[in-house]
Amino acid sequence: MKLKAQWQEFRKTAWDSRAPRERRVMAAGAVVLAPVVGFFLLWQPAHEAVAKLQHSLPLMRMQAAQMQRQAAEVDTLRQRAQPALLNPTAMKSAVESSAVAFGLRNSIESLDGVEPNGVRISFSSVPYGKWLEWTRSLQRDQHFRVDTLSVVALPTEGMVKISVTLVNGVNK
């Protein structure tokens, strides 16, 4: 059965069979209910969604800008030259020159190379703050990192005995 025929059948059975007064009441009800239904089904959800979007859009824009900055930083870091992998002899030389610059050379008890790319250092008595500053400098400038560390507090305040292994690159 075609749609037009179905509509005509519905109209005859449901609408035309009603009394004129009943049809007017139903039409008036439809006129009153249509805007209410339109309000609750269409306008109110759309209005609330617009308010939520207006609230979240600046945050999303800020996050997008941050992601773009981070992506640019990743590209910059990928293009940065990788530090050379130093052998123990070169590391010993770099550690000694850095220790001299920081005034820690006299505190070094022993300095030994560790294969394939490390150096073991023992300090008999060193100011802890000065040692931390020196280690940060080695990490930042020479790309050395602490592999193993042993710190023993000495009776003198701020002084420690340290045994540390520094490596350059990744141990394999």
VENLIN-V184999 format. One line per field, one symbol per residue. ss: DSSP state (H for helix, E for strand, - for the rest). phi: phi as a letter, one per 20 degrees, with the letter a starting at -180 (. if undefined). Layout:
ss = ???
phi = ???
//
This chain:
ss = --HHHHHHHHHHHHH----HHHHHHHHHHHHHHHHHHHHHHHHHHHHHHHHHHHHHHHHHHHHHHHHHHHHHHHHHHHH--------HHHHHHHHHHHHHHH--HHHEEEEEEE---EEEEEEEEEEHHHHHHHHHHHHHHH-EEEEEEEEEE-----EEEEEEEEEE----
phi = .ffffffffffffedffefgfffffffffffffgffffffedfffffffffffffeffffffffffffffffffffffeffeffeeegfffgfffffffffemdffefebbcfcfebbbdccdfbbfffffffffgffffedmecfecbcccfdgffnecdcccddccndfd
//
